[in-house]
Amino acid sequence: MTPQERRSSASLALIFALRMLGLFLVLPVFALEAAHYPGGDDPVIVGLAMGLYGLTQAVFQLPLGMASDRFGRKRIIVGGLVVFAIGSLVAALADSLTGLMVGRALQGAGAVSAAVTALMSDLTRDSVRTKAMAMVGGSIGLMFALALVLSPLLAAWGGLSGIFGLTFALALCGVAVVIWVVPPEPVEHHSERRGKPTELLQHKDLLRLNAGVFILHTVQMAMWVAVPALLVAAGLLKDAHWKVYLPAVVLSFVAMGGLFSMERKGKLRAALLGAISLVLIVQIGLGVVAQTSAQPSLALMGVLMFLFFVGFNVLEASQPSLVSRMAPAHLRGAALGAYNTLQSLGLFAGGFLGGALAKWGGMPALFTSTAVLMVLWLAITWPLRPVGRPVRS
């Protein structure tokens, strides 16, 4: 990477990190803390308050991605972060579940993932794009692990109001990073040629990647309905789960070096299929643990989490990189918007699927379903012919 590419990748990854930390801090304690609000004893309303973020994300990702193609990436990112901050403030000041729902919906309306990813594509060469995307994936993974440590402490200090207040501050920090740290965007990428989103339907490999990110995040959210319970059954208290997650996330970054090696050798397709297979093996392993053991082995759970994060991080780094390469230049923001829309829908679908299956079929049914989804993804992705990164002259 050139110095400017390193600055671009690090600063845009920081924007993702600041935004995702605020979101992740809420998740582990939302259901418990929402019980203190009027109507918080209704799990349906509480679930809706949590899920509204994913729904409004799905609605706004594509329009804002297209807007970034036309009006410029940075102004869309700043505007989206401001909307996200307003939503965080509304949730912080809320005294009812209705107020929380409005705040969560506004947070989701600040859907800047597509614009941020498109700007990263604008500011980096194809030859280093996957590394740049890996920095984003790595920052998200670290924020997830950090949130698991901090969330209970912050909830004890200030409840949901305090967490949403911190999220408001983090969003404003993100605005400052966009304005003063991220390098200027290339003007030539704001093409006057206006494309139609329907053009994306002509690109079968883009459709495969969109289906893949939907399945990945459906499986991720669904399995997280059950994994905490398995860790508790293994003898690990809830506030100590980070002792499994954090080492698994950190070690998975080390293992990701193999992805860049395979990409340099023109074996990106093999890396993708291998990562999908790895996540499939984890689902099968978790299903076996849930079916056969009343007290799972903590060491086995640690290994499964490590394998999951290796596969997940490889897919999170390589798939958006491929979308940015395969999409027509004048539709890059729209293509990444569609990709992030499917990602958000996957988060919503996974939460609903995981909760329903865990309630009516138990953990074995949940992990059987996630394994079937991974097999389906493997079949969908098999014909994919990734665009390789250009050889340096």
PyMOL commands that set and color helices and strands:
alter all, ss='L'
color gray80, all
select helices_A, chain A and resi 3-26+30-34+43-71+73-93+97-109+113-123+126-180+187-189+197-202+204-233+238-240+242-255+257-264+268-292+298-326+329-360+362-381
alter helices_A, ss='H'
color red, helices_A
deselect
rebuild
show_as cartoon
